[in-house]
Amino acid sequence: MAINFEKKFISHCNIKNLELNPNQIFLVKYLENYYKENFKNFLLNFFSKKNSKKGFYLYGDVGVGKTMILDFFFNLVDKKKHRLHFNEFMLNFHDFVHKNKDKNNEENLITFFVKDLKSKFSLIFLDEFQVTNIVDAMILGKLFQEIFSQNIKVIVTSNTKISDLYKEGLQRDQFKPFVQIMQEKSIEHELIIEDDYRKNKDNQKQRYFYPLNQETNFKINKFFRIITKNKRLSTKVLNIKGRNFEIKNFYEGISRFNFDELCDQNLGAEDYLKIAEKSNFIIIENIPKFNDINSNQQQRFITLIDVIYDKNSAVAVTAEQSLEKLTSSKSLEKPFKRTISRLFELTSKDF
């Protein structure tokens, strides 16, 4: 029996008390067509493999419901499937290459990695697709060429349209084959909604404390005492590829950090994943104003919040400025909108 995606989505929104939007409903219908073309019409796909669109690339501004809708679609599809943040996907690839680097050259390793992926999944969902470093940029063309040649379906969310990915990056000419592959093999759709749903009045922040003064310090300490009552303090040591990272204030899944501990050291997505996996609640204190001088720390903070959001860890923070007025470096203004939007949700009373 065929799935009626639209009816299911309307019912889902009603149950969750979510506001329905015509652009979102249109997207759901679009996803239903993608599903039918890729998973239902087997004979049609068999005879037109070269022209089939195996990817669905959804982009749009922050807080418009991209992840929510693709999560809904992903959960509804009864296929071998895997959902993960794009950063985590690339870390898995680099781990595979590292473990097998003595056995084969890079191109063979890409083939083996994708074949292993194919043996487990027919559909992968990569949330928050973004390219920020040259290592990933140089490998993505070959990697996704192999993924699509193996007939793995890929659905993606991003804040950026395909042609603007890695726009100001080093050696971008070498990234263009990936852009061409994605445009050729993917349905690209922009979701446009004026409001950021994470900032609505029913989702106001409750665990975002500012400015940095004695009163704020008192509030966060009082809050911390309440949530750690009867919990045991320990030092949690995480081993990350031979490196040790200490969570010095660890209370049975509740972790407390100073901003500098997380973002003023040589840490990245892999470290933040390990921290989030061990922490169901994270406190981050003394978030500064961001500008062109501390943009490296800001980039780490953006990655940190992306990982925490993907792993569903609740957050409390103290910061120098209110969330609405938190400043940014010029180069990171666009991705930082996503961070601010996610902080609204992560620090809300209902998260």
N, C-alpha and C positions, 0 to 999 in steps of 0.2 A: 504493500500500500504506500502511495506517494506521501511524502511529508509536506504539509502545507506550512511553509516557513512563516508566512505573514500572520496567519492565525495564531501560530505558536508564539510569535514575537509579541503580538498584541496581548495575549494571555499572560505572557511573562512580565510585561510592563505593568499590567493591572495588578498582578500578584505582588510585585515588588514596589508598587505605588510610584512608578516612574512616569514622567511626562512623555506622552507620545508626540513624535515629530514627523511630518510627512517626508522629510528628506531621509530620515532613518528608515522609515517603512519602504521607501523606494530602494534604499541600499539592501534591505533584506530580500526584496524581490530580485535584485541583481545577483545577490549571492545564491539564491535558489536556482537561477539560470546557470550560474557557474557550476553548482553542484550537479545539476542534471547533465550538463555537457561532459563533465569529467568522470562522474561515477555511475550514471545510469545508462547512457547511450554507448554501450561498449563497442558495438559494431561500427558506429559512426566514428568513434575515437580511433578505432583500429585502422580505418581507411584514410584518416586525415590527421595523423600524428604530427606532421610537420606544421600544420596550421592551428593546432589546438592551443588554447591558452591555459597552461597548467598553473600559472600564478595568478593570485588576486592581490593587488597592491592598493591598499586603502590609506589615503593620507588626508590630513586636515589639521586644523588648529587644535590647541590643547582643550581638553574638557568637553569635546563634542560627542563623546560616546563611542569612539572607534573601537577601543578594547572591549567595551561592554558588548557591542554587537558581534564582534568576531568571536568573543568567548561564547556567546549564545549560539552562534552558528557552529562553532567547533564542538560544543557539547552535544549538539543535536545530531551531528554526523556520526553514523555507526561504522567507522573505519579504523584501521590501525593508524593511530594518530599520536602526535607529540606536540606539546605546547611549551615554549620557553622564551625567555627574553633573548633578543638578538645577541647581546653581550655574552650570555651564557652559551649560546650556540657556537659562537666563535671561539670561546675558551675551550669548549669540548673538541673543536677541530684542532686547535693548537696543541692540546694535550695528546690527541691521537698522533699527530705528527711527531711530537717530542718522544713519545714512547716507541715509535716505529722508525725513527729517522735513520737508524743504522741498516735498515733492511732494504729500503727502496729510495728512489729519487722523488722529488716533490710531486710530479705529475702522477706517478703511480700511487702515491699516498692519497692524493685527492680521489682517485678512482676507488681505492680500497675503503676510504672513509665513507664515500657515498654508497657503495655497495652494502656496507654494514648498515647504513641508515635505511636503505631500501629493504633489507631483510627484516627490519623491525616496523617500519612505518610507510604508509602510502600517502599520508598528509601531515605536514608540519606547519605549525603556526608560530611565526616569529614576531613578537611584540616589540615595538619601539625600535624599528630599523633605523640605524644611523651609522655613518662611517666617519670616524674621527682620527684614525691613524693610518699611516702609509702601509703598514704591514698588512692590515685587512684589505685595504684598497687594492693592493697589487694582486691579491689571491682570489678576490670575489668573482671575477669574470670566469676563470677556469672552474671554480667550485660550483657556481650556479649553472654553468653550461653542462656539467656532469649531472647535477641534480635533475635538471629538466630532461636530459637525455635518458635518464633512468626512470622517467615518468613519475617522479615524485611530485605531488601537488604541494604548492607553497602558498599560504596566505600570510599577509604582512600588514602591520600597521606602521605608520611613520608620520612625522610632522612635516615631511618634505616630499615634494613630487620627485619622481625618478630622475628627471633631467637636472635637478638642483642638488642631488646628493654629492657630498664631498666637493662642493662647488669651488672653494678656495684652497683645496688641498694640494700638497706637494705632488708633483709629477702626475697631475690629473689626467693627462693624455693616456696614461697606462690604465686608468680606471674606466675609460670610455667603453671598452668592450663589454664590461658589466652593464653599463647603462643601456647599451644596444640590446643585449640579451634580455634584460628585464622588460624593456619596452616591447620587444618582439614577442616574448613568451607570456606576458602578463596582461590581465585586465587592470587598467589603472583608473581609480575612481576617487574623487575628492568629496568628502563629507563636509558640507557647509552648514553650520548652525551658529547663530549670533551669540548665544549665551554659553558660558562655561558652567556646566551643571555642577561642578565640584564647589562652586562659589555661591550656590543659592542659599537663601536665608535659613533653610532647614538643615544646613550642613556647616554651620559657622564653627570656626576654630575654637577649641576649648583648652588645648594643651600647647599653645604657642604663646610664650611669655616674653615680653619686651617692655622697656629697653633694658640694657645691662646695668642694673643698679641693685642696691640692697633689698629693695622690695621684691624685685623679680627673683633674686637669689633666695629669699625667704619662701616665696611661692613654690619654686621648683624643689627646694629641699623638703617642704611640707608634703608636696605631691609624691616625692620619691619615698618618703617614710611610709606613706599610706600604702603604696603598691608593693613595697618590699617587706611589709610587716610579716613576721614569722618566717621569712626566707633567709637562707644561709648565704653569707658572703664568701666568695672564693675567687681565686684568680684562674681564669680559663685560658689555657694555652692552645692556640690553633697552629697546626703545622701545615704550611702552604708551600708545597714544592721545596721542602727542605728548610724553609724559613719559619721561624716562630713569631707569632703575633700574640701579645698578651692582652686579654680583656681584664683589666685590674679590678674593675668594679662590676662583678658578675653575681647576680642574685637569682639563681635557679631560672635562667632564661630571660632575666631582665638585665640589660647592659647599659652602663652609663659612661659617656665619653665627653671629653673636651673636643671641640671642633678640630683643634690642631692635631690631636691624636689620630684623627681619621683623614684629614685633608691637607695637612702640612707635612706629610711623609710620603715616601715613594710607594703608595698603595694604589691599587686599581680594582677593576671589576671582580677579579678572582678573589681578592682579599675580602671585598665587601660581601660577596656571595657566601663565603665561609662564616663571616660574622652574622649575617642575616639568618643563615641556616640554624645557628645556635641561639638566636635571640628572637623571642616573640614580642619583646618590647624594647625599644631603644631610645635612650635619652641623649640628646646632643646639645651641649652647652656652648655659649659664647660664639654664635654664628656672627661673623662680621659683616660690614658693608662690603660689597664686591665692586671692584673697579679694574682698570687695565693693569694695575700693579699686581693684584693677587688673582689674576685670571686662572692660573694653574690650580690653585686651591679651589676656585669656583668650579672648574671642569671636574675635579674629583668629587665635589659636592653634588654636582648634577648626576654623575654616575652612581654615587652612593644612594641618592634618593630614588633613582630608577630601580636599583636592585632591591631596596627595602620595599618599595611599592609592589614590585613583582612578587616578592616573597610574603606579602601581607603581614609585615611586622608593623605594629602600631608605634607611634612616635610622639615624644614630647620634646620641645626645644626651648632654648633661650636665645634671643637674638638682639642685635644692636638696633634694628629697625623693625617696624611693623611689617607683616607679610605683604600688605598692599604696596608698601613703599620700599621694599628690599631692592637695593640697586644692583646693577650688573655691569660687567665689562662690556665694551661695545661688540666684541667678537662673539659673545655668548648670549646676547639678548634673546634670540629666538628660542634656543633650547631651554633657556632659563625660565621662559614662560611656562613650560611644561613642569619644571621643578616647583614653581610657586603654586601652580594649580594642584599638583599632587600633595604638596604640603598642606593645603587647605583640607584635603580629604584625610591625610594621614594623621593630622592633629585634631580632627573633629571628634566630637563626643561619641559618635556612633561607630567609629572605625575600630 
